């Protein structure tokens, strides 16, 4: 996804100093995320990734494994239809809808 000819890159620095970078290719209909130096979470909590649709609904796109502060992963779902991506803190195993405010919310540029 990072090397697709139409790849878009969006980065956000979190208040704790960690970073979230999302790459999106509408041509491939895929998005990937690179997280670095995420703050440690309490036991039983994980960072969950979301793709935001045009109506503002956040759709689950993957979970960063518990205890991992830096990772790269391809997100689940249609990236071409998404207008943005988000990160929330959720119970271990993830949620079907966000249960907390986003710690990061990244808007995609118009394709």
QUIBEL-V574194 format. One record per helix or strand. SS is the DSSP state (A for helix, B for strand). FROM is the first residue (numbers start at 1). TO is the last residue. If there is no record, write none. Layout:
# QUIBEL-V574194
ss=SS from=FROM to=TO
ss=SS from=FROM to=TO
This chain:
# QUIBEL-V574194
ss=B from=8 to=13
ss=B from=19 to=25
ss=B from=30 to=36
ss=B from=45 to=52
ss=B from=58 to=64
ss=B from=71 to=74
ss=B from=84 to=91
ss=B from=104 to=107
